[in-house]
Each structure stands twice: as C-alpha cells, then as structure tokens.
C-alpha cells in the first residue's frame, strides 16, 4: 500500500476520508500545514502566557488579593485558569492594553486574524490543491501571508516574554526564518515545493 491510488476506497461517496496513501510529495505539503498550525498554536499560547505575566507583574493579581483578601496561591491559580480559558481576541486585547505603541497592538490583532485563518481555513481544500499546481501556488501564497503575520505576532510576544523574564533576545531575522521554516522555502522566498 505504498501508492496513493492503491489505498483509495473505490465505493466511497466522498463523505469519509477515502485516500490513505502517502508519498513524499504529499507528506511535504502536509508537513507545511502542520508547521503552520503549530506556529498558530505557539502564538496563542504565547499571548496567554504574556497576559498572565503582565497580570502578575503589572500588579493586577496583587491588587485582587489585597481587595478580596484571598490567598495569593488561590488567586494565582484562579487567575491563570481564567486567562488560559479566554478567547484569543480577549487575550490580545488584554496584552495590547499594556503596550505603549498602537502598532504593537495592530501587529497582535493581525497575527490573531491570521492565526484564525490557519486554524480554521488553511486545510480546507488542501487535498485538492496539492494535485493542482496553479491552485497550490495560490494556497501557498495565502498561507505564507498568514504565516508571516503570525510570525510577526509571535516575535512581538517572544520579545515581551523575554523582557518580562530578563531572558536574552533572539538575534537575527526571526520572522523571515520562521516563514522559511514553516513554508519550506529559502529565506529569500525561493520555494522548495513544486
């Protein structure tokens, strides 16, 4: 069962997955999609972690403990659960409220929208696209745009977390390197996949 056609179920009405074959070309394309979803998830988790750190270091949690008279550990656990369960839009709003520059908030919101595109739309029709070069080029062009927006947001969140933690900053062109790795292209944009 090594070929894609050998594994196709002949009587499927198209409702169920009916092509379980794998080959090097499809594996490469689906790997790109998988890395894009991973980046989208990383960005969301980074936003939530940043919101938690800003809430703790910004004094919101300390003020809550003083006002409500609750135990600090209980308040911290409750705060973390609350922040982790929020929708990404609310988390981005929260993080943006701490930022001095409006452009930083716009970067996060663009990244949020691109994350949603990757998470909810990128795989739609992907199985057809990998069989049609013209369609695949359009799909990859849109995916690269979304990945770039998420990478810019991830870069901003990573800088914020590094500064909050006192960790060293990444030196280099982070966004281009992430886009090249996720989309399986050279940093200059030359595609590996054709």
N, C-alpha and C positions, 0 to 999 in steps of 0.2 A: 504494500500500500504506500509506495513512495511517490507516485504521481498524483497530481491534483485530480485528474479525471477518473482514476481508478476508485477513488473514495466517494465520488458523487452518488448520492442515492437517486436512482432512476425514477422513482414514482413519487417523489416529494412534491407537494403542491406549492412549495416556496414559502411555507409558513415557518417551518423549522429550519435550523441550520442544516444544510444538506451537503456541504462541501468541507470535509475534514482533512483534506490534503494539505500538505505543507511543502514548500520548496524554498530555496534560498532567496528568491526574489520576494515572495510574499512575506517571508519571515523578516526581511529587512524593512519592508514597508510597515508592517505591524509593529516592529520594534520602534520605529519613529513615533508612531501613535502612542505606544506605551510610555516612551520617554516624555512625550508632551503631557500625558495625563499625570505622570509622576511629578513633573515640574509644576503643573497646576495645583496638585495636592500639596507640594512643598510650599508654594506661595501662600496658600490658605492657612496652613499650619504656622508658617512664619508670621503671618498677620495676627493670628490668635495669640501666639507666644508674645509678640510685641505688645499687643493690647494688655496682656496680663502684666508684663514687665513695667509698662508705663503706668498701669493702675497701681501697682505695688510701689514703685519708686516715686510716682507722682503724688503719693500721699492719700489717694482715694481710699485705699484699704485701711490705712491708719486712722483716717477721719471716721470711717464707718465703725471701727472698733471703739473709738472714743465716744461717739454719739450713741451707739446702740448698746455699749457695754458688753459686747460679745467677746468670747475668747478669740485671740488672734488666729490660732490654728484653725478653728472652726470657720472663722470669717474668710481666711485664705482659701480653704478648701471650697467653700461656697462660691467665692469669687471666681476661682479657676473653673469650676463646673459651669458657672453662668457664662463666662467668656467663651469657653470651648463649645457651648451649645448654641451660641448666636449664629445667625446667618452672616455670610461673609460681608454683605453690604453694611450691616450694623457694625461689624468689627472694623471695616475700613473707615467708616465714619468716626468711630472712636479713636483710632490711630491718627487719622487726619486732624482731629481736634487738638492734638498735641504738637502738630507740625507748624513751624513758623511760615514756611513758604507755601502759597496756594498751589504752585506747580507740583510739589511733592504729593499733595492730596489728589491732584489730577492724574499723576502717574499711577497711584494706587487704584484709583477708580477705573482707569483704562485697563490696568492689569486684571482687576476683578472681572470686568466685562469679557476680556479675552480668556480668562480662566473659565468663565461660564461657557464660552463658545467651545473651548477644548473639551470641557467635561460633558457638555450636553449635545454638541453638534458635530464635532470633528469626525467621529466614527460613522456618521450617517452616510451611507452610500460608499463607504471606503472600499468595500469588497468589489464594487463595480469599477471604481476609479482606478484600482491597480491594474485593471485589464485594458484600460483606455488611456494611452499616453497624453492626449490633449486634456482630458478630464483630470488626470493625475497632476499635470502641471498646474492647473487652476487650484486644485485641492492643496497642493504643497505650497503654492504662493500664499493662499489664505492662512494655512497652518503656520507658515513662517512669520507672518504678520502677528498672529495671535501669540506665538511663542516669544517673539521679540517683546511684545507688550508685557507679557507675564515675567519675562527675564528682567525687564527694567523695574517692575514692581518688586521682584524677588531681590534684586540688587539693592533697592532702597531699604527694604525690610532688613536685609542682611547687614547693611551699614548701621541702621538703627540699633539692631540687636548687638552688634559688635561694640558700638559706642556705649550702650547701656551696661554691657558686661565688662567693658575695658579690654576687650579682645582686639587683636590686630586686624586691620582692614585688609581685604584682598587687593593685591596689586596686580593690575593688568586690565584688559578689556573684558570684564566679566560677561557683559551682555552678549557680545559677539561670540565668545567662547561657548556660552550656554546654547545660543541659537545654532551654532555649528554642530555641537554635540547632539542636541535633540533632533535636529533636522537632517543629520548625516550629510553635512556639507562642509566644505573647507571654510575657514574663517572669512575668506573673500567672497563667499556665496556660491562657489562652484559646486554644483550638485554631484554627489556620488551616485545617486539613484537615477536610473533611466531605464 
